[in-house]
Protein backbone atom coordinates (compact mmCIF):
# COMPACT_ATOMS: atom_id res chain seq x y z
CA UNK A 1 0.00 0.00 0.00
CA UNK A 2 2.45 2.64 -1.11
CA UNK A 3 1.23 3.97 -4.48
CA UNK A 4 -0.05 7.55 -4.09
CA UNK A 5 -1.88 9.81 -6.53
CA UNK A 6 -2.43 13.46 -5.61
CA UNK A 7 -5.19 15.32 -7.45
CA UNK A 8 -4.95 19.09 -7.12
CA UNK A 9 -7.72 21.65 -7.39
CA UNK A 10 -7.30 25.42 -7.50
CA UNK A 11 -4.37 27.78 -7.54
CA UNK A 12 -0.60 27.61 -7.95
CA UNK A 13 -0.21 27.60 -4.17
CA UNK A 14 -2.14 24.33 -4.13
CA UNK A 15 0.05 22.95 -6.90
CA UNK A 16 3.14 23.83 -4.88
CA UNK A 17 1.70 22.27 -1.72
CA UNK A 18 0.92 19.06 -3.61
CA UNK A 19 4.45 18.94 -4.99
CA UNK A 20 5.90 19.33 -1.51
CA UNK A 21 3.68 16.56 -0.12
CA UNK A 22 4.68 14.31 -3.02
CA UNK A 23 8.38 14.97 -2.39
CA UNK A 24 8.00 14.21 1.33
CA UNK A 25 6.12 10.99 0.58
CA UNK A 26 8.67 9.86 -1.99
CA UNK A 27 11.44 10.34 0.58
CA UNK A 28 9.50 7.95 2.87
CA UNK A 29 9.39 5.24 0.22
CA UNK A 30 5.99 5.96 -1.29
CA UNK A 31 5.56 5.83 -5.06
CA UNK A 32 3.89 8.80 -6.73
CA UNK A 33 1.79 7.56 -9.66
CA UNK A 34 0.21 9.56 -12.47
CA UNK A 35 -3.14 7.77 -12.56
CA UNK A 36 -5.68 7.48 -9.77
CA UNK A 37 -6.65 4.09 -11.19
CA UNK A 38 -3.19 2.78 -10.24
CA UNK A 39 -3.03 4.11 -6.70
CA UNK A 40 -3.58 2.62 -3.26
CA UNK A 41 -3.87 6.09 -1.71
CA UNK A 42 -5.74 9.01 -3.28
CA UNK A 43 -5.18 12.48 -1.84
CA UNK A 44 -7.40 15.35 -3.00
CA UNK A 45 -5.76 18.75 -2.42
CA UNK A 46 -8.74 21.06 -2.43
CA UNK A 47 -9.79 24.67 -3.03
CA UNK A 48 -12.41 26.79 -1.24
CA UNK A 49 -12.29 30.06 -3.17
CA UNK A 50 -15.70 29.32 -4.68
CA UNK A 51 -18.45 26.97 -3.59
CA UNK A 52 -18.28 25.25 -7.00
CA UNK A 53 -14.66 24.27 -6.27
CA UNK A 54 -15.66 22.62 -3.00
CA UNK A 55 -18.60 20.83 -4.59
CA UNK A 56 -16.36 19.49 -7.34
CA UNK A 57 -13.97 17.98 -4.81
CA UNK A 58 -16.81 16.59 -2.69
CA UNK A 59 -18.32 15.00 -5.78
CA UNK A 60 -14.98 13.44 -6.67
CA UNK A 61 -14.47 12.09 -3.16
CA UNK A 62 -17.96 10.61 -3.10
CA UNK A 63 -17.41 8.96 -6.47
CA UNK A 64 -14.10 7.28 -5.57
CA UNK A 65 -15.23 6.22 -2.08
CA UNK A 66 -17.00 3.25 -3.66
CA UNK A 67 -13.55 1.69 -4.18
CA UNK A 68 -13.48 0.91 -0.47
CA UNK A 69 -16.24 -1.63 -0.97
CA UNK A 70 -14.01 -3.55 -3.39
CA UNK A 71 -10.70 -2.73 -1.69
CA UNK A 72 -10.93 -2.11 2.08
CA UNK A 73 -7.27 -1.10 2.12
CA UNK A 74 -7.83 1.82 -0.25
CA UNK A 75 -7.10 5.15 1.49
CA UNK A 76 -8.87 8.42 0.67
CA UNK A 77 -7.60 11.71 2.04
CA UNK A 78 -8.75 15.31 1.71
CA UNK A 79 -6.12 18.02 2.11
CA UNK A 80 -5.90 21.78 1.86
CA UNK A 81 -8.36 24.63 1.90
CA UNK A 82 -11.65 22.71 1.92
CA UNK A 83 -10.31 20.46 4.67
CA UNK A 84 -9.38 23.57 6.65
CA UNK A 85 -12.71 25.26 5.98
CA UNK A 86 -15.00 22.33 6.75
CA UNK A 87 -12.96 20.04 8.98
CA UNK A 88 -14.78 17.11 10.54
CA UNK A 89 -18.12 18.31 9.12
CA UNK A 90 -17.01 16.77 5.82
CA UNK A 91 -17.69 13.39 7.37
CA UNK A 92 -21.42 14.14 7.29
CA UNK A 93 -21.22 13.87 3.49
CA UNK A 94 -18.13 11.70 3.18
CA UNK A 95 -18.07 9.17 6.05
CA UNK A 96 -15.54 6.93 4.28
CA UNK A 97 -12.72 9.50 4.18
CA UNK A 98 -9.67 8.32 6.13
CA UNK A 99 -7.72 11.57 6.42
CA UNK A 100 -8.61 15.29 6.63
CA UNK A 101 -5.56 17.57 6.80
CA UNK A 102 -5.60 21.38 6.79
CA UNK A 103 -3.30 23.92 5.18
CA UNK A 104 -0.81 24.17 8.05
CA UNK A 105 -0.37 20.41 8.40
CA UNK A 106 0.75 19.21 4.97
CA UNK A 107 4.07 18.06 6.45
CA UNK A 108 2.20 15.66 8.76
CA UNK A 109 0.71 13.67 5.86
CA UNK A 110 3.61 11.15 5.66
CA UNK A 111 3.32 10.36 9.37
CA UNK A 112 -0.44 9.91 9.17
CA UNK A 113 -0.16 7.60 6.16
CA UNK A 114 2.59 5.62 7.89
CA UNK A 115 0.23 5.12 10.83
CA UNK A 116 -2.59 3.96 8.54
CA UNK A 117 -0.26 1.54 6.75
CA UNK A 118 1.08 0.15 10.03
CA UNK A 119 -2.44 -0.50 11.32
CA UNK A 120 -3.46 -2.29 8.16
CA UNK A 121 -0.23 -4.30 7.97
CA UNK A 122 -0.98 -5.49 11.50
CA UNK A 123 -4.54 -6.40 10.54
CA UNK A 124 -5.98 -3.76 12.88
CA UNK A 125 -9.02 -1.60 12.13
CA UNK A 126 -8.22 2.00 11.23
CA UNK A 127 -10.69 3.44 13.69
CA UNK A 128 -11.81 7.06 13.51
CA UNK A 129 -10.90 9.36 10.63
CA UNK A 130 -7.74 11.37 11.25
CA UNK A 131 -8.68 15.07 11.30
CA UNK A 132 -5.96 17.70 11.77
CA UNK A 133 -6.75 21.32 10.94
CA UNK A 134 -4.92 22.96 13.84
CA UNK A 135 -2.67 25.96 13.39
CA UNK A 136 1.05 25.32 13.70
CA UNK A 137 3.76 27.90 14.22
CA UNK A 138 6.41 27.76 11.53
CA UNK A 139 4.29 25.74 9.11
CA UNK A 140 5.21 28.14 6.28
CA UNK A 141 8.75 26.78 6.47
CA UNK A 142 7.75 23.18 5.73
CA UNK A 143 6.82 23.74 2.05
CA UNK A 144 10.37 23.49 0.75
CA UNK A 145 10.78 20.03 -0.79
CA UNK A 146 10.71 19.59 -4.57
CA UNK A 147 10.41 16.68 -6.98
CA UNK A 148 12.98 18.18 -9.33
CA UNK A 149 15.57 15.48 -10.22
CA UNK A 150 19.21 15.98 -9.32
CA UNK A 151 21.51 16.80 -12.22
CA UNK A 152 22.41 13.58 -14.03
CA UNK A 153 19.63 11.55 -12.35
CA UNK A 154 18.44 8.41 -14.14
CA UNK A 155 14.86 7.21 -14.46
CA UNK A 156 13.64 3.67 -13.75
CA UNK A 157 14.38 2.79 -17.37
CA UNK A 158 18.00 3.91 -17.01
CA UNK A 159 17.48 6.95 -19.24
CA UNK A 160 18.77 10.38 -18.20
CA UNK A 161 15.88 12.37 -16.73
CA UNK A 162 15.13 15.71 -18.38
CA UNK A 163 15.73 18.59 -15.99
CA UNK A 164 12.78 20.42 -14.48
CA UNK A 165 12.81 23.80 -16.19
CA UNK A 166 10.57 25.85 -13.90
CA UNK A 167 9.56 25.61 -10.25
CA UNK A 168 7.28 27.24 -7.73
CA UNK A 169 8.91 28.57 -4.56
CA UNK A 170 6.64 29.32 -1.60
CA UNK A 171 7.85 32.46 0.20
CA UNK A 172 4.82 33.51 2.24
CA UNK A 173 1.53 32.03 3.38
CA UNK A 174 -1.63 33.45 4.86
CA UNK A 175 -3.36 36.77 4.39
CA UNK A 176 -4.28 39.71 6.61
CA UNK A 177 -6.22 41.70 4.02
CA UNK A 178 -9.74 40.52 4.94
CA UNK A 179 -11.35 41.23 1.58
CA UNK A 180 -15.11 40.98 2.07
CA UNK A 181 -15.57 38.24 -0.55
CA UNK A 182 -12.60 36.04 0.33
CA UNK A 183 -12.33 32.97 2.53
CA UNK A 184 -8.52 32.69 2.24
CA UNK A 185 -7.76 34.27 5.66
CA UNK A 186 -9.87 31.50 7.19
CA UNK A 187 -8.35 28.67 5.16
CA UNK A 188 -4.72 29.88 5.13
CA UNK A 189 -4.41 31.84 8.38
CA UNK A 190 -2.46 35.01 9.13
CA UNK A 191 0.50 36.21 7.07
CA UNK A 192 3.65 34.20 7.71
CA UNK A 193 6.89 34.71 5.77
CA UNK A 194 9.80 32.32 5.36
CA UNK A 195 13.35 33.44 6.18
CA UNK A 196 14.95 35.14 3.19
CA UNK A 197 18.15 33.11 3.45
CA UNK A 198 16.14 29.87 3.28
CA UNK A 199 14.32 31.00 0.15
CA UNK A 200 17.56 32.01 -1.56
CA UNK A 201 19.15 28.68 -0.62
CA UNK A 202 16.15 26.84 -2.08
CA UNK A 203 16.46 28.78 -5.34
CA UNK A 204 20.18 28.01 -5.51
CA UNK A 205 19.43 24.31 -5.01
CA UNK A 206 16.85 24.41 -7.80
CA UNK A 207 19.34 26.12 -10.11
CA UNK A 208 21.85 23.36 -9.37
CA UNK A 209 19.21 20.83 -10.50
CA UNK A 210 18.71 22.60 -13.81
CA UNK A 211 15.74 24.82 -12.98
CA UNK A 212 15.89 28.00 -15.06
CA UNK A 213 12.73 29.82 -14.01
CA UNK A 214 11.25 30.30 -10.54
CA UNK A 215 7.85 31.67 -9.60
CA UNK A 216 7.70 33.10 -6.08
CA UNK A 217 4.37 32.30 -4.43
CA UNK A 218 2.33 33.82 -1.64
CA UNK A 219 -1.26 34.70 -0.85
CA UNK A 220 -0.15 38.34 -0.89
CA UNK A 221 3.35 37.85 -2.20
CA UNK A 222 4.22 41.56 -2.20
CA UNK A 223 3.65 41.65 1.59
CA UNK A 224 6.59 39.31 2.03
CA UNK A 225 8.67 39.99 5.15
CA UNK A 226 7.04 43.27 6.09
CA UNK A 227 7.03 42.29 9.78
CA UNK A 228 10.39 40.53 9.71
CA UNK A 229 12.70 42.78 7.70
CA UNK A 230 13.26 46.50 7.40
CA UNK A 231 13.06 48.68 4.33
CA UNK A 232 16.60 49.53 3.19
CA UNK A 233 17.10 52.75 1.24
CA UNK A 234 13.44 52.67 0.27
CA UNK A 235 13.61 49.03 -0.88
CA UNK A 236 10.94 46.72 0.55
CA UNK A 237 11.79 43.22 1.81
CA UNK A 238 10.03 41.71 -1.22
CA UNK A 239 12.18 43.67 -3.66
CA UNK A 240 15.26 42.81 -1.59
CA UNK A 241 14.35 39.15 -2.11
CA UNK A 242 13.90 39.71 -5.85
CA UNK A 243 17.37 41.27 -5.97
CA UNK A 244 18.95 38.27 -4.26
CA UNK A 245 17.21 35.73 -6.49
CA UNK A 246 18.16 37.80 -9.53
CA UNK A 247 21.83 37.39 -8.54
CA UNK A 248 21.70 33.56 -8.47
CA UNK A 249 23.73 31.89 -11.22
CA UNK A 250 21.60 29.51 -13.25
CA UNK A 251 18.27 31.20 -12.55
CA UNK A 252 17.36 32.95 -15.80
CA UNK A 253 13.78 34.08 -15.25
CA UNK A 254 11.78 35.25 -12.22
CA UNK A 255 8.02 35.58 -11.87
CA UNK A 256 5.75 36.00 -8.83
CA UNK A 257 2.09 35.66 -7.88
CA UNK A 258 -0.26 36.69 -6.42
CA UNK A 259 0.42 40.31 -5.48
CA UNK A 260 -1.83 43.09 -4.21
CA UNK A 261 -1.97 46.52 -5.88
CA UNK A 262 -0.92 48.20 -2.64
CA UNK A 263 2.45 46.40 -2.95
CA UNK A 264 3.36 48.21 -6.16
CA UNK A 265 5.32 51.08 -4.70
CA UNK A 266 8.05 52.79 -6.73
CA UNK A 267 10.74 50.28 -5.65
CA UNK A 268 8.83 47.36 -7.18
CA UNK A 269 7.86 49.28 -10.31
CA UNK A 270 11.48 50.31 -10.89
CA UNK A 271 12.67 46.73 -10.31
CA UNK A 272 11.17 45.81 -13.67
CA UNK A 273 13.62 48.19 -15.31
CA UNK A 274 16.77 47.12 -13.45
CA UNK A 275 16.42 43.39 -12.68
CA UNK A 276 17.09 41.69 -15.99
CA UNK A 277 15.70 38.30 -14.91
CA UNK A 278 12.36 39.68 -13.71
CA UNK A 279 9.96 38.90 -16.56
CA UNK A 280 7.84 41.69 -18.03
CA UNK A 281 4.62 40.05 -16.89
CA UNK A 282 2.41 41.24 -14.04
CA UNK A 283 -0.64 39.66 -12.47
CA UNK A 284 -2.41 42.67 -10.95
CA UNK A 285 -5.83 41.86 -9.43
CA UNK A 286 -8.32 44.68 -10.02
CA UNK A 287 -11.51 42.95 -8.75
CA UNK A 288 -13.68 45.98 -9.63
CA UNK A 289 -13.43 49.31 -11.42
CA UNK A 290 -15.94 50.99 -9.12
CA UNK A 291 -14.64 52.92 -6.11
CA UNK A 292 -17.80 52.16 -4.14
CA UNK A 293 -17.58 48.43 -4.83
CA UNK A 294 -13.85 48.40 -4.04
CA UNK A 295 -14.63 49.98 -0.68
CA UNK A 296 -17.40 47.44 -0.05
CA UNK A 297 -14.92 44.69 -0.95
CA UNK A 298 -12.41 46.17 1.55
CA UNK A 299 -9.89 46.69 -1.24
CA UNK A 300 -7.67 49.64 -0.13
CA UNK A 301 -7.13 51.41 -3.47
CA UNK A 302 -9.16 53.43 -5.95
CA UNK A 303 -9.71 52.93 -9.67
CA UNK A 304 -7.47 55.99 -10.21
CA UNK A 305 -4.65 54.50 -8.13
CA UNK A 306 -4.97 51.20 -9.96
CA UNK A 307 -4.73 52.95 -13.33
CA UNK A 308 -1.65 54.84 -12.09
CA UNK A 309 0.07 51.54 -11.25
CA UNK A 310 -0.62 50.13 -14.71
CA UNK A 311 0.67 53.28 -16.40
CA UNK A 312 3.80 53.42 -14.21
CA UNK A 313 4.65 49.81 -15.07
CA UNK A 314 4.16 50.44 -18.78
CA UNK A 315 6.36 53.53 -18.49
CA UNK A 316 9.18 51.32 -17.18
CA UNK A 317 8.44 48.42 -19.55
CA UNK A 318 6.34 49.40 -22.60
CA UNK A 319 6.17 45.71 -23.57
CA UNK A 320 4.65 44.68 -20.22
CA UNK A 321 2.04 41.92 -20.26
CA UNK A 322 -0.82 42.11 -17.75
CA UNK A 323 -3.29 39.67 -16.27
CA UNK A 324 -5.89 40.35 -13.61
CA UNK A 325 -8.72 39.02 -11.44
CA UNK A 326 -12.24 40.45 -11.75
CA UNK A 327 -15.40 39.70 -9.80
CA UNK A 328 -18.69 40.54 -11.48
CA UNK A 329 -21.99 40.63 -9.63
CA UNK A 330 -20.64 41.58 -6.20
CA UNK A 331 -23.61 42.35 -3.90
CA UNK A 332 -25.15 45.68 -4.82
CA UNK A 333 -23.16 46.17 -8.04
CA UNK A 334 -25.28 48.40 -10.27
CA UNK A 335 -25.24 48.57 -14.06
CA UNK A 336 -23.37 51.87 -13.80
CA UNK A 337 -20.75 50.37 -11.49
CA UNK A 338 -20.26 47.42 -13.80
CA UNK A 339 -19.82 49.89 -16.65
CA UNK A 340 -17.00 51.51 -14.65
CA UNK A 341 -15.38 48.09 -14.37
CA UNK A 342 -15.85 47.48 -18.09
CA UNK A 343 -14.27 50.84 -18.94
CA UNK A 344 -11.22 50.26 -16.76
CA UNK A 345 -10.92 46.65 -17.92
CA UNK A 346 -10.86 47.81 -21.53
CA UNK A 347 -8.46 50.68 -20.85
CA UNK A 348 -5.92 48.43 -19.14
CA UNK A 349 -5.80 46.18 -22.23
CA UNK A 350 -5.21 42.91 -20.41
CA UNK A 351 -3.57 39.94 -22.09
CA UNK A 352 -5.18 37.46 -19.68
CA UNK A 353 -7.85 37.66 -16.99
CA UNK A 354 -9.59 35.40 -14.51
CA UNK A 355 -13.19 36.62 -14.46
CA UNK A 356 -15.35 35.25 -11.66
CA UNK A 357 -19.06 35.49 -11.05
CA UNK A 358 -19.44 36.39 -7.39
CA UNK A 359 -20.00 33.29 -5.27
CA UNK A 360 -21.32 33.43 -1.72
CA UNK A 361 -18.79 32.02 0.73
CA UNK A 362 -20.24 31.44 4.18
CA UNK A 363 -18.23 33.11 6.91
CA UNK A 364 -17.25 36.11 4.78
CA UNK A 365 -18.75 39.62 5.23
CA UNK A 366 -20.12 39.70 1.69
CA UNK A 367 -22.22 36.59 2.33
CA UNK A 368 -24.46 38.60 4.65
CA UNK A 369 -24.80 41.65 2.40
CA UNK A 370 -28.17 42.43 0.91
CA UNK A 371 -28.94 43.02 -2.75
CA UNK A 372 -27.41 39.83 -4.08
CA UNK A 373 -27.20 39.96 -7.89
CA UNK A 374 -29.25 37.49 -9.99
CA UNK A 375 -27.28 34.78 -11.76
CA UNK A 376 -28.54 35.95 -15.16
CA UNK A 377 -27.02 39.40 -14.60
CA UNK A 378 -23.72 37.86 -13.48
CA UNK A 379 -23.69 35.69 -16.62
CA UNK A 380 -24.22 38.71 -18.87
CA UNK A 381 -21.52 40.80 -17.21
CA UNK A 382 -19.12 37.87 -17.31
CA UNK A 383 -19.74 37.41 -21.04
CA UNK A 384 -19.15 41.12 -21.75
CA UNK A 385 -15.69 41.05 -20.16
CA UNK A 386 -14.76 37.72 -21.74
CA UNK A 387 -15.54 39.17 -25.17
CA UNK A 388 -13.27 42.15 -24.52
CA UNK A 389 -10.52 39.83 -23.27
CA UNK A 390 -10.77 37.63 -26.36
CA UNK A 391 -10.38 40.63 -28.67
CA UNK A 392 -7.48 42.01 -26.63
CA UNK A 393 -5.64 38.70 -26.67
CA UNK A 394 -6.19 38.16 -30.39
CA UNK A 395 -4.95 41.68 -31.13
CA UNK A 396 -1.85 41.33 -28.94
CA UNK A 397 -0.98 37.93 -30.42
CA UNK A 398 -1.54 39.14 -33.98
CA UNK A 399 0.92 41.98 -33.35
CA UNK A 400 3.58 39.35 -32.62
CA UNK A 401 3.28 37.67 -36.03
CA UNK A 402 6.61 37.87 -37.82
CA UNK A 403 8.52 38.88 -34.69
CA UNK A 404 11.18 36.82 -32.94
CA UNK A 405 10.47 36.04 -29.28
CA UNK A 406 12.74 34.53 -26.65
CA UNK A 407 11.18 31.23 -25.54
CA UNK A 408 12.28 28.99 -22.69
CA UNK A 409 11.82 25.39 -23.87
CA UNK A 410 9.94 23.44 -21.21
CA UNK A 411 9.42 20.03 -22.86
CA UNK A 412 7.05 18.10 -25.11
CA UNK A 413 3.57 19.53 -25.60
CA UNK A 414 0.40 17.63 -24.67
CA UNK A 415 0.43 15.69 -27.93
CA UNK A 416 4.02 14.56 -27.48
CA UNK A 417 4.65 15.44 -31.11
CA UNK A 418 5.98 18.97 -30.68
CA UNK A 419 7.51 21.10 -27.92
CA UNK A 420 6.22 23.89 -25.74
CA UNK A 421 7.64 26.85 -23.89
CA UNK A 422 6.74 30.36 -22.83
CA UNK A 423 7.83 33.84 -23.74
CA UNK A 424 8.96 36.28 -21.06
CA UNK A 425 5.45 37.73 -21.37
CA UNK A 426 4.03 34.33 -20.31
CA UNK A 427 2.61 33.44 -23.73
CA UNK A 428 2.47 29.70 -24.42
CA UNK A 429 4.27 28.69 -27.63
CA UNK A 430 4.19 25.47 -29.66
CA UNK A 431 7.00 24.56 -32.07
CA UNK A 432 9.17 21.77 -33.50
CA UNK A 433 12.40 21.17 -31.59
CA UNK A 434 14.72 18.53 -30.17
CA UNK A 435 14.88 17.24 -26.60
CA UNK A 436 18.42 18.58 -26.19
CA UNK A 437 16.93 22.11 -26.17
CA UNK A 438 14.84 21.56 -23.04
CA UNK A 439 15.85 24.21 -20.53
CA UNK A 440 17.36 26.46 -23.18
CA UNK A 441 16.23 29.95 -24.18
CA UNK A 442 15.77 30.00 -27.92
CA UNK A 443 14.64 32.52 -30.56
CA UNK A 444 11.25 31.66 -32.05
CA UNK A 445 9.76 33.37 -35.10
CA UNK A 446 6.01 33.67 -34.57
CA UNK A 447 4.11 32.43 -37.61
CA UNK A 448 0.58 31.80 -36.34
CA UNK A 449 -1.54 32.56 -33.29
CA UNK A 450 -4.78 31.66 -31.55
CA UNK A 451 -6.43 33.39 -28.62
CA UNK A 452 -4.08 31.81 -26.08
CA UNK A 453 -1.22 30.21 -28.02
CA UNK A 454 1.58 31.21 -30.36
CA UNK A 455 3.01 28.90 -33.03
CA UNK A 456 6.38 29.38 -34.64
CA UNK A 457 9.69 28.14 -35.98
CA UNK A 458 12.99 28.13 -34.14
CA UNK A 459 15.65 30.36 -35.62
CA UNK A 460 18.58 28.06 -34.94
CA UNK A 461 20.90 26.50 -37.49
CA UNK A 462 20.55 22.71 -37.58
CA UNK A 463 17.30 22.54 -35.62
Secondary structure as UniProt FT lines:
FT   STRAND          3..8
FT   HELIX           12..27
FT   TURN            28..29
FT   STRAND          31..32
FT   HELIX           36..38
FT   STRAND          41..46
FT   HELIX           51..64
FT   TURN            65..66
FT   HELIX           67..70
FT   TURN            72..73
FT   STRAND          75..80
FT   HELIX           81..86
FT   HELIX           87..92
FT   TURN            95..96
FT   STRAND          99..101
FT   TURN            103..104
FT   HELIX           106..108
FT   HELIX           109..121
FT   TURN            122..123
FT   STRAND          130..132
FT   TURN            137..138
FT   HELIX           139..141
FT   TURN            143..144
FT   TURN            151..152
FT   TURN            156..157
FT   STRAND          166..170
FT   STRAND          172..173
FT   TURN            180..181
FT   HELIX           184..188
FT   STRAND          192..193
FT   HELIX           196..208
FT   TURN            209..210
FT   STRAND          213..217
FT   TURN            219..220
FT   HELIX           221..223
FT   TURN            224..228
FT   TURN            233..234
FT   HELIX           237..246
FT   TURN            249..250
FT   STRAND          253..257
FT   HELIX           261..263
FT   HELIX           266..274
FT   TURN            276..277
FT   STRAND          281..283
FT   HELIX           291..297
FT   HELIX           303..316
FT   TURN            318..319
FT   STRAND          321..328
FT   TURN            331..332
FT   HELIX           335..348
FT   STRAND          352..357
FT   TURN            362..363
FT   HELIX           365..368
FT   HELIX           375..399
FT   TURN            400..402
FT   STRAND          404..412
FT   TURN            414..415
FT   STRAND          419..423
FT   TURN            424..425
FT   STRAND          428..431
FT   HELIX           435..437
FT   TURN            438..439
FT   STRAND          441..449
FT   STRAND          453..458
FT   TURN            461..462
//
